[in-house]
Amino acid sequence: MLLLAATMASAQDETMADDQKKPLFGSKKEVQSQGENQFDVDLNMLGRGELRYGGFTEGAEENHAQFLMGRTRLSLTYKRPHIEAKVTAQHSGVWGQKDNGSFNLQEAWARLYTKNGLFAKVGRQVLSYDDERIIGSNDWAMASNTHDVLKFGYEGHGHKAHAIFGFNQNVENISGGTYYENGAQPYKIMHTLWYHYDIPKIPIGASLLFMNIGMQGKGLNAEGKEEPCNRYQQLVGAYLSYKPGKLTAEASYYHQLGRNEDNIKIDSWMASIKAQYQISRQVGVVTGYDYLSGDDYPYVRPKGKLGVAHHEKIKYFNPVYGSHHKFYGMMDFFYVQAFSDTFSPGLQNLYAGASYSPIKGLNLMATYHYMAMATTLKGLSKTLGHDIDIEASYQLLKDANVAVGFSYMAGTDTMEHLKRAEGNDNLMWAWLTLVVSPRIISKKW
């Protein structure tokens, strides 16, 4: 917070001499002379069909599924100097769904900003930072991630500093209030500080992130009665990127501390490194490694055993609100689906891939993932499986894109044991997506 305050103060001092007699967000005359009003209406329609085989829990009568689902977004955006506002209505669901799917406001925010880089943005909005590993839009999911927050900060001269505050409640109350699992957000309280700096004349960018997340649990009051209380966990870390010419290198490290909803101490961490090289206009290669720490033993003992094993410390790293589908294999076994018995052994993800663009608009990609546990369990191999993802995308029009993908995973006995599912040694998934996103209206005056 001190860093953010210092950055803002510095920016204000540099421009105070010119602006000390002007309103912070500009006078009516200044607005009219500096720019125009702009109003845009955008439509985004996504349709996806999936064919899944394998990976379901024991006892399922079928181990395959087919379905079609869709998502429609209609966005209204207004902008003029010093103010911008956006509202996005969203509907998502499976074709033929009895309850007509889900309808909500995906975005509803207003942003005020000054010409010297200060801004404030309030309302429901998408948060996306760095490579989206910790905070991202998660746009592959039909609902995606949005947050009801106040965000303010400064952007200019290579510096970006953001402060984000969220407080969630279920209903208007006369006194008190609870949140629990019925809220629109996965947290009760969230405080975030993010700072990014692009080094001049050197293609290096560096980010620092701090999060304080309040999750609602239960505790005892002074009279010994159970009542809602907040448990706070902290996440702190850094992200680096280096982009000289055709090479892109990225690295990150994050650490989690604090306590979970059950008041158990958290001490977990993760690290990642990635290198991507564009050999030619048509060919590119990528490789990387992710390590996310895990628990030493299950919170609940394995199936068929008696008793409960309580954790003294949680070592499982939770990448909170990131775009998980982007990182840990397209079949979403990790950090989207949960392991059995609330246990997570962490993850080691070693991957390599290549992309090829034979003609304009067509892109072909293939990636191999070696998946393994981060922890060691007696009697089980660390290897979870081998995942192969293949994808082809084609730009039909400037506002229409089609993509098809296929994933295969050869799971091990360890995977079958931890996921409590049979047949994890031969899993397949295929999908086809069409996205149409035209701008319907764009008017300036």
N, C-alpha and C positions, 0 to 999 in steps of 0.2 A: 504494500500500500504506500509506503514511503517513496518507493521508486516511481509509482504512478503519479503521486502528488508532485514530486520533483520534476517529472517530465512535463506535466501540465503547466506548472509554474514557469518553467523555462520557455515554453512555447508562448505563454501569455506575455512574458516580459519582452520578447523579441518584437511583438507587434503592438504593444501598449501605446507607443508613441503615435502610431497612425490611427489607432482605433479607439482611443480612450474617450472620445466624445460621441461615438456611434453606438447604437443598440447592439447587443451581443449577436443577434441573428439578422441584423440588417434592417434598414428602414424600408417602407413601402416603395419609395422612389428608387432606392438602391436595387431592390428586387426586380423592379420593372426594367431597369437599365442594364442589369447584369445578365439576364437570361430569360428563358421562356417557361411557360407551363407545358407539361407533357403528361399525356394520359395514354396508358397502354392496357390492352386486354389480351391476355395470353391463354391459350388452351393447351393442356398436356394430357394426352390419352395414352395409356400403357396397357397392353394386353399381353398376358404370358400364359402359356400352356406348359404343364410339367408332367413328366412320366417318372415315377419313383419306383425303385425296386430294391427291397432290403432295408435293414436298419430299424425296423419296428420292434416293439417290445415282445417278449415272450407271450404266447397265448393268442396272438393275433391270428384270425382266420385267413387273412391274406397278407402277403408281404410285398404288395405292390399297390400303387394308386395312380390315377390319372385325373386331372382336373384343369379347368381354365379359370383364370381370374383376371380382373381388370381394375384399373385405377384411373380416375378422371379428376383433373384439377383445372379450375377456372380462376385466373389471377387478375386482379385489378390493381394497377400501380399508378400513382400520381406523384409527380415530382416538379418542384420549382426550386430556385435558389434558397438554400437554408432549410428546406423541409422535404421529406419524402414519406409516403405512406403506401402500404400494400395489404391487400386482403386476398387470401387464397382459400376457396372452398374445395373440399376434397371428398370424393366418394370412392370406396374400395370394397371389393368383395369377390366371392366365387360365383361364377355363372350358375344360375339356377338356385342360388341361396334363398332359403325360405324367408329370412328376416330382412332381405334387401341390402345386406352388407352394412357397412359403417359409413356414416356421413358426419363430417366435422369441419371445423375451421383449421386448416393446416398452418396458416399464417394470418396474423392480424397485428400489424405493428406500425408505429410512426417513428420517424427518425428526424431529429433536429441536428444541424451541423453548422459550423462556422467556417469561414474561409481560411482560418489559421490552423485547422486540423482537429479541433475539438468537436465531439459529437455525443449525443445521447439517443438511445434507441430503446423503446419500451413496448412490450406486448409479446404475443406468441411469435416466435421466430426460430429459424434454423441456425444452429451453432456449428461451425466447421473450422477446426484449427489444425494447422500443420498437415500431417498425412492422414488425419482423421482416425488415428489409432485409439485415442482416448475420448475425444469429442468430435463427432461427425454426424452427417445427415442420415447415414444408414439407408440410402435411397433404394437399395435392393428390396428391402421390406416394404410391403404395400403401404403401411401407415407411416413409415419413416420416423425420424426423431425431430421433435420440435420442443421448445421450452418456453414457459411463461416467465420472462425475466426482464429486468432492467439492466441494460448494458450501456456503459459510457466509457469514453477514453479519448485518446489522441492518436492521429496518424499523420506523419509527415517527416521529411528529411531522412527516410530510411528507418524511422522508428514507428512501432505500433505498440500501444499499451491499452489493454482492455480490462475493465473491471465488470464482473457480472454478478447480479444478486437475484436469487429466486426464493420465493416463499409460497408454499402450496397448501391449500385447504380444500375441503370437500364442499362445505356449504357455509352460508352466512349464519353465524352463531351469536347469541346474546353474550355468552361467556364460554371460554375454553374452546376446544376444537380438536378433532382427530383427523388423521389422514389415512394411514394404513394402505391396504392394497386397492382401495376403491378410487384412488386419485388418478388424475390424468398423467402425472409424472411419477417416476420411480423414487423420488426423494421428497422429504418435507422441506428442507432448507438446503440451498446451495450457494456457496461463495467461490468465485473463481477469479484469479488474476493471471493474465497472459501478457507476456512481453516478447516482441520479436524485433530483431535488428538485422538489416541487410548491410553488410560491410561494403563501403564504397570501393569501386574499382576491383573488387575481389568477389568472385561468384560464390560467396558463402553467406548463408542465412542461419541465424541462431535464435531459438525460442526457449523461454522459461515458462513453466506452468505450475500453478499452485491451486489446488481445489480443497475446499472444506465442505464435506457433504454430511448433512444431518438426516439420518434415517429414523423413522419412528418405531419405537419398540415399547416394551412394557416394563415398569418398575414399581417399587413399593414406596408409598408416601410416608409421612411421619406417623400416620396412624396404622401403618402396616397394610393398607389397602392397595390393590393393584390399580395403576393408572398409566396413561400414555406418557412416554418420555422420549427425548431425542438422544440418540447415540451418534457421535461424530467421528468420522474417519477423514484422514487427510491424504492427499496424493500430491507429490512434488516430483518434478523431473525436467528434462531438457530434450530438445530435438535439434539436430544439425543437418544442414543440406549443403552440398558442394556440387556446383554444376559448371565445370569448365568444358566448353565445347560439346562434344557428343557424349560425354560421361555425366551421369547423375549418381551421386553417392549420398546416402542418408543413414543416420544413426540416431538412436534414442535410448533414454534410460528413465524409468519411473519407479518410485518407491511409494508404498502404501503403509500408513500408520493409523493409529486410533483404535476404535472399537466398533463391532458390528451391532445389529439390532439386539442380539442376545447378550450384549455386554462382554463379548470375548475379544481379547486383544488381537490386533492385526499387525503383522509384520511380513510384508511380501514385496516382490520386486519383479521387474521385467526389463529386458534389453533387446535391442534389435539392430541389425545392420543390413543394408541393401545397396547393391550396385547395379546400375543399368547402363548399357552402352549401345548407341545407335551406330552399327557398323556401316550402314549405307542408308539411303532414303527408304529402301524397302525392307531391310533386315535389322532387327534389334535383339539383344539378349539381356537377360536379367538373372541375378542370383541373390540369395539372402539367407539370413538365419534369425529366428525369433526364439527367445527363451522367456517363458513365463513360469514363475515359481509355483509349486503346488504343496498341498498338505501331505504330511508324513503317513497318515492313516485315515481311514474313513471316519466320518462323524458318527455314523451308525454302522455297526458291524456288518460284514458281508451276509448275504442271504443264507438263511438256515442256521445262523449262530444266535446265541442269546446275549443280552446285555447291550449297553450303550457305551461307546468310547467318546468321552467329552474332550474337546480340544482345549488345551491350555493357551494355544496361540494359533491363529489362522495364518497359514503361509501361502494360501492360494491367492494369486494376483487376479484381480477383477478389472478388466479394461473398460469399466463403467459404461460410458455412453458413446462408444466408438462405432465405426462402420465395420463390424466384425467379419462380414461376408467378404470383404476386400482382402483379408490377410491370411486366413487359416484354412484355406481350401474351400472350393465352391459348394461342397456338400453340407457345409455348416454343422459339422459334428462338434465343433469347439467354440465355446463362448456364445453360441446361439442355442443349441440343445444342451441340457444339463446331463451330467454323469449320474449314475444311479446312487441313491442314498445320500444325496447332497455332497458327495465327495468329489474333489477335483485334484488329480495328481499333477496339475500344471501341464505345460506343453513345450516340447522342442520341435520347431518347424524349420527344417532345412529344405530349401527349394531352389529350382533352376528352371528357366523357361526361355522361349524365343518367340518373336513375332515376325510376320512376313506380310508385306503389302504388294501383291503382284500387280494390281491395277489401282487406279485412283478410286478411293471410297471403300475398298475391300481390305479388311485386316484379319489375318489369321493368327491365332495365338495358341500355344501349348505350354503347360507348366506341370512339373513333377514336384510333389511334396513328400518328404520323408517325415513321418510323425512319430514322436516318442514322448514318454512321460518325462517330467522334470525330476520327479522323485523316484525312490526305489521301493518296491513292494516285494516282500518275500514270496518266492515261488512264482513270480511273474516276470516275463521279459519286459524291458522298457519300451520296446517297439510297439506302437499302436497300429500302424498300417502304412500303406503306400498309396498315395492319391495322385491321379492323373486328370487334369482339367484341359479340355479342348474347347475353343470358342472361335466362331467366325462372325464378323459383323460387316454390314454393308450399308452405306449411306445412299438410300434410294433417292431422296430429295434433300434440299437444304434443311427441311423440317420434318423428315421422316427417316427412321433408321430401323433395320431389322437385324436380329442377332439370334444365333442358335448355339447351343452348347451341349457338351456331353462330359460327364465325370464318372470315373471308375475308381473304386477304392478296394484294395485287398487288405482287409482287417486281420488282426492277429487274435490269438486266444485272449490276450490282455484286453483288447478292445471289446471282445464279446463279454468278458467278465465284468468290465467296468460299466458298460452300457446296458447290461442285463438284457441283451437281445441276441437271438440266434441268427446265424447266417451272415454275420458281419465280415466274413472272409470274401464275399463276392457281391459288392454293392454297386448299383448303377443308378444314374440320374440323368435325364435329358430334359432340355427346355427350349422353347422358342418364344422370342419376344419381339413385339412390334411397338415402336414409340412414334407417335405423331404429335408434334408440338408447334403448331402454327401461331403466329402473332395475328390476331383477328383485327385489332384496331390499334393504330398508333397516330395520335393527333398532337400537334404542337400549336400553341397560339401565344 
